[in-house]
């Protein structure tokens, strides 16, 4: 570029920034936060004790702008935990019921008109809700509803324009009926995908889970699904990590007391590979194919060297 053209371009950009100063600032903030992962740890030995998760979650959300950044007055919020298996919280197969309750209460206190807690369970839904503790944790909360969509009428046909393996998918109606979508996975190993974190957790929003295991490469399917199911925030429950025997357990559970959050679900999952010995051994992000596939879609950062971890 000649000096004269360079100056013209620079002046034009400067004029745009003056006319709308939030344009460049917002772009820089978004770019920076897409590679940020926040981590907060429960007080040592406090996993499972009342108030420990609330304290950690409050500290985790503070530098991200608090729950008020995501939930406004009148918002309809969808929380997507994992309660697909009929095991107690100590087994590490499901999202902590205390975490789900704490976040639901925070959303309501921030002004949410409604909160829907949704998962298409693999095992019997009534048994799952009872044994995971989800039902008991939420039963007395006004404005909070549990949804277990399993009938075709509870899903909507969605095209996946960027899909390489997944071209169409049936997604839960509750996703479309919400203003704010917060993905709330637990951290565990997985026999088919090495790990199950945020990206994998979204399979609980679809009708036909079996197709991902039988019709095409499950990793590419998970990445393709993430192009149409885009959470505003992902919070990983790594307070108890199921290192082996996932996704349904039983297996080796390691209590790390860690909660992890990010706007970038790919970066969060990438960092999650460092939290435990998944499958009983250390792994790298390259061992989890759907991370690279999702990054190739432009959905986030799958390179640990390009992720800033903020410990709060």
C-alpha positions as CSV (number, residue, x, y, z in Angstrom):
1,X,0.0,0.0,0.0
2,X,1.3,3.5,-0.9
3,X,1.7,6.0,1.9
4,X,-1.1,8.1,0.5
5,X,-3.5,5.2,0.5
6,X,-2.4,4.1,3.9
7,X,-3.1,7.5,5.3
8,X,-6.6,7.6,3.7
9,X,-7.4,4.2,5.2
10,X,-6.1,5.2,8.7
11,X,-8.2,8.4,8.7
12,X,-11.3,6.5,7.6
13,X,-10.9,4.0,10.5
14,X,-10.2,6.8,12.9
15,X,-13.4,8.6,11.8
16,X,-15.4,5.4,12.3
17,X,-14.0,5.0,15.8
18,X,-14.9,8.6,16.7
19,X,-18.4,8.2,15.3
20,X,-18.9,5.0,17.2
21,X,-16.1,4.4,19.8
22,X,-17.7,1.2,21.0
23,X,-17.1,-0.5,17.6
24,X,-13.4,-1.0,18.0
25,X,-13.5,-1.4,21.8
26,X,-16.1,-4.1,21.6
27,X,-14.2,-5.9,18.9
28,X,-11.0,-5.9,20.9
29,X,-12.8,-7.0,24.1
30,X,-14.5,-9.9,22.3
31,X,-11.3,-11.0,20.6
32,X,-9.5,-11.0,23.9
33,X,-12.2,-12.8,25.9
34,X,-12.6,-15.5,23.3
35,X,-9.2,-16.8,24.4
36,X,-9.8,-16.3,28.1
37,X,-10.7,-19.1,30.5
38,X,-11.6,-18.3,34.2
39,X,-11.0,-20.9,36.9
40,X,-12.0,-20.8,40.6
41,X,-11.4,-23.4,43.2
42,X,-13.6,-24.4,46.2
43,X,-11.9,-24.0,49.5
44,X,-9.7,-27.0,50.2
45,X,-11.8,-29.9,51.4
46,X,-15.0,-28.1,50.9
47,X,-16.4,-30.0,47.9
48,X,-19.9,-31.0,48.7
49,X,-20.2,-28.8,51.8
50,X,-23.0,-26.1,51.8
51,X,-22.0,-22.8,50.4
52,X,-18.6,-23.9,48.9
53,X,-19.8,-23.9,45.3
54,X,-21.7,-20.7,45.7
55,X,-18.6,-19.0,46.9
56,X,-16.5,-20.4,44.1
57,X,-19.1,-19.5,41.4
58,X,-19.4,-16.0,42.7
59,X,-15.7,-15.5,42.5
60,X,-15.6,-17.1,39.0
61,X,-18.3,-14.9,37.6
62,X,-17.0,-11.6,39.1
63,X,-14.2,-10.9,36.6
64,X,-16.6,-11.9,33.7
65,X,-19.0,-9.2,34.7
66,X,-21.2,-11.2,37.0
67,X,-24.3,-13.1,36.1
68,X,-26.0,-9.8,35.4
69,X,-23.8,-9.5,32.2
70,X,-25.7,-12.4,30.8
71,X,-29.1,-12.4,32.4
72,X,-31.3,-9.3,32.2
73,X,-34.7,-8.5,33.7
74,X,-37.3,-10.6,32.0
75,X,-34.8,-13.0,30.4
76,X,-35.8,-16.6,29.7
77,X,-32.8,-18.7,30.7
78,X,-31.9,-22.2,29.6
79,X,-29.5,-24.2,31.8
80,X,-28.1,-27.4,30.2
81,X,-26.5,-29.5,32.9
82,X,-25.7,-33.2,32.5
83,X,-28.0,-35.6,34.5
84,X,-28.2,-38.4,32.0
85,X,-27.1,-41.2,34.2
86,X,-28.8,-42.5,37.4
87,X,-25.8,-42.1,39.7
88,X,-25.3,-39.9,42.8
89,X,-23.3,-36.7,42.6
90,X,-20.3,-38.4,44.2
91,X,-20.0,-40.6,41.2
92,X,-18.9,-37.7,39.0
93,X,-21.3,-38.6,36.1
94,X,-23.6,-35.6,36.5
95,X,-23.4,-31.9,37.1
96,X,-23.4,-31.0,40.8
97,X,-27.0,-30.3,41.9
98,X,-25.8,-27.6,44.2
99,X,-24.2,-25.8,41.3
100,X,-27.3,-26.1,39.2
101,X,-29.4,-24.8,42.1
102,X,-27.0,-22.0,42.8
103,X,-26.9,-20.8,39.2
104,X,-30.7,-21.0,38.9
105,X,-31.1,-18.8,42.0
106,X,-28.5,-16.3,40.7
107,X,-30.4,-16.1,37.4
108,X,-33.7,-15.4,39.1
109,X,-32.1,-12.9,41.4
110,X,-30.7,-11.1,38.4
111,X,-34.3,-10.7,37.0
112,X,-34.8,-13.8,34.9
113,X,-38.5,-14.4,34.2
114,X,-38.0,-18.1,34.0
115,X,-35.2,-20.7,34.2
116,X,-35.5,-24.1,32.4
117,X,-33.1,-26.9,33.4
118,X,-32.9,-29.2,30.4
119,X,-31.3,-32.6,29.5
120,X,-32.5,-35.5,27.3
121,X,-31.4,-38.3,29.7
122,X,-29.9,-41.5,28.5
123,X,-31.3,-43.6,31.4
124,X,-34.8,-43.5,32.8
125,X,-35.6,-39.8,33.4
126,X,-37.4,-40.2,36.7
127,X,-34.7,-42.3,38.2
128,X,-32.0,-39.9,36.9
129,X,-33.7,-36.9,38.4
130,X,-34.0,-38.6,41.7
131,X,-30.5,-40.2,42.0
132,X,-28.6,-37.3,40.7
133,X,-30.2,-35.0,43.2
134,X,-31.4,-32.5,40.5
135,X,-35.1,-32.9,41.3
136,X,-34.6,-32.3,45.1
137,X,-32.3,-29.4,44.5
138,X,-34.8,-27.5,42.4
139,X,-38.2,-28.5,43.7
140,X,-38.8,-25.5,45.9
141,X,-37.6,-22.8,43.5
142,X,-40.2,-20.6,42.0
143,X,-39.9,-19.8,38.3
144,X,-37.6,-22.8,37.7
145,X,-38.7,-25.8,35.6
146,X,-37.0,-29.1,34.8
147,X,-37.4,-30.3,31.2
148,X,-36.5,-33.7,29.9
149,X,-37.4,-33.6,26.2
150,X,-37.7,-37.0,24.6
151,X,-40.8,-36.9,22.3
152,X,-40.4,-35.7,18.7
153,X,-42.9,-32.9,19.3
154,X,-40.5,-31.4,21.9
155,X,-37.8,-30.8,19.2
156,X,-37.5,-28.6,16.1
157,X,-35.8,-29.5,12.8
158,X,-32.7,-27.4,12.2
159,X,-30.5,-27.2,9.2
160,X,-26.7,-27.2,9.8
161,X,-25.3,-25.1,6.9
162,X,-21.7,-25.5,8.0
163,X,-22.0,-29.2,8.9
164,X,-19.5,-31.6,7.4
165,X,-21.1,-34.7,8.9
166,X,-24.2,-33.3,10.4
167,X,-26.6,-31.7,7.9
168,X,-29.8,-31.6,9.9
169,X,-30.6,-32.1,13.6
170,X,-33.6,-32.0,15.9
171,X,-32.9,-29.6,18.7
172,X,-35.0,-29.1,21.9
173,X,-37.7,-26.5,21.6
174,X,-36.5,-25.0,24.9
175,X,-33.3,-23.8,23.2
176,X,-35.3,-21.7,20.8
177,X,-37.7,-20.4,23.6
178,X,-34.8,-19.0,25.6
179,X,-33.0,-15.6,25.5
180,X,-30.0,-16.9,27.4
181,X,-28.4,-20.3,27.0
182,X,-25.8,-21.4,29.6
183,X,-24.1,-24.8,29.1
184,X,-23.4,-26.5,32.4
185,X,-21.4,-29.7,31.8
186,X,-19.6,-31.9,34.2
187,X,-16.0,-33.0,33.6
188,X,-15.6,-36.7,32.8
189,X,-13.9,-39.2,30.6
190,X,-15.8,-40.8,27.7
191,X,-15.3,-44.1,26.1
192,X,-16.1,-42.7,22.6
193,X,-14.8,-39.2,22.7
194,X,-12.0,-39.4,25.3
195,X,-13.6,-36.6,27.4
196,X,-17.1,-35.1,27.8
197,X,-17.1,-31.4,28.6
198,X,-19.0,-28.5,27.1
199,X,-19.1,-29.4,23.4
200,X,-20.0,-33.0,24.1
201,X,-22.7,-32.0,26.7
202,X,-24.8,-30.4,23.9
203,X,-25.8,-33.8,22.7
204,X,-28.3,-33.7,25.5
205,X,-30.2,-31.1,23.5
206,X,-30.9,-33.4,20.5
207,X,-33.4,-36.1,19.9
208,X,-31.4,-38.8,18.1
209,X,-28.2,-39.2,20.2
210,X,-27.6,-42.7,18.7
211,X,-27.0,-41.3,15.2
212,X,-23.8,-39.6,16.4
213,X,-22.4,-43.0,17.4
214,X,-23.6,-44.9,14.3
215,X,-24.1,-42.8,11.2
216,X,-20.9,-40.6,11.1
217,X,-17.8,-39.5,12.9
218,X,-19.0,-38.5,16.4
219,X,-16.2,-35.9,16.8
220,X,-17.2,-34.1,13.6
221,X,-20.8,-34.3,14.5
222,X,-20.2,-32.7,17.9
223,X,-18.3,-29.9,16.2
224,X,-21.0,-29.4,13.6
225,X,-23.7,-29.3,16.3
226,X,-21.7,-26.5,18.0
227,X,-22.3,-24.3,14.9
228,X,-26.0,-24.1,15.6
229,X,-26.1,-24.5,19.4
230,X,-24.1,-21.6,20.6
231,X,-24.1,-21.0,24.4
232,X,-23.7,-17.5,25.7
233,X,-21.6,-18.9,28.6
234,X,-20.1,-22.3,29.4
235,X,-19.4,-23.3,33.0
236,X,-17.6,-26.6,33.6
237,X,-18.2,-28.4,36.8
238,X,-14.8,-30.0,37.5
239,X,-15.3,-30.2,41.3
240,X,-15.4,-33.9,40.8
241,X,-13.6,-35.3,37.8
242,X,-14.5,-38.8,36.6
243,X,-11.1,-39.8,35.3
244,X,-12.1,-43.4,34.2
245,X,-15.3,-45.2,33.5
246,X,-17.0,-42.3,31.8
247,X,-19.5,-41.3,30.8
248,X,-21.8,-43.5,32.9
249,X,-19.4,-44.7,35.7
250,X,-18.5,-46.1,38.0
251,X,-14.9,-45.1,37.8
252,X,-12.1,-43.2,39.5
253,X,-13.2,-39.8,40.8
254,X,-10.8,-37.1,41.7
255,X,-12.0,-34.1,43.7
256,X,-10.3,-31.0,42.3
257,X,-12.9,-28.5,43.6
258,X,-12.5,-26.6,40.3
259,X,-15.1,-24.5,38.4
260,X,-14.2,-23.2,35.0
261,X,-16.0,-20.7,32.8
262,X,-15.5,-19.1,29.4
263,X,-17.4,-17.4,26.6
264,X,-15.3,-19.7,24.3
265,X,-16.5,-23.3,24.7
266,X,-13.6,-24.6,22.6
267,X,-11.0,-22.9,24.8
268,X,-12.8,-24.1,27.9
269,X,-12.8,-27.7,26.7
270,X,-9.2,-27.4,25.6
271,X,-8.1,-26.2,29.1
272,X,-10.3,-29.0,30.6
273,X,-7.9,-31.6,29.1
274,X,-5.3,-30.5,31.6
275,X,-7.4,-30.9,34.7
276,X,-7.0,-34.7,35.2
277,X,-5.6,-37.9,33.8
278,X,-8.5,-38.7,31.4
279,X,-8.8,-42.4,30.8
280,X,-6.1,-42.9,33.4
281,X,-3.4,-41.1,31.5
282,X,-2.3,-37.5,30.6
283,X,-3.8,-36.3,27.3
284,X,-3.3,-33.3,25.1
285,X,-6.0,-31.3,23.2
286,X,-4.9,-33.1,20.0
287,X,-6.2,-36.4,21.5
288,X,-9.7,-35.0,21.5
289,X,-10.5,-34.7,17.8
290,X,-13.7,-32.6,18.2
291,X,-11.7,-29.7,19.7
292,X,-9.7,-29.4,16.4
293,X,-12.9,-29.9,14.4
294,X,-14.7,-27.1,16.3
295,X,-11.7,-24.8,16.0
296,X,-11.6,-25.5,12.2
297,X,-15.2,-24.2,12.1
298,X,-14.0,-20.9,13.7
299,X,-15.8,-21.6,17.0
300,X,-12.9,-21.0,19.3
301,X,-9.3,-21.6,20.3
302,X,-8.0,-25.2,20.6
303,X,-4.4,-24.2,21.2
304,X,-3.3,-24.1,24.9
305,X,-0.6,-21.6,24.0
306,X,-3.2,-19.1,22.9
307,X,-5.4,-19.4,25.9
308,X,-5.1,-17.1,28.9
309,X,-6.2,-18.8,32.1
310,X,-7.3,-16.4,34.8
311,X,-7.4,-18.0,38.2
312,X,-9.6,-16.2,40.7
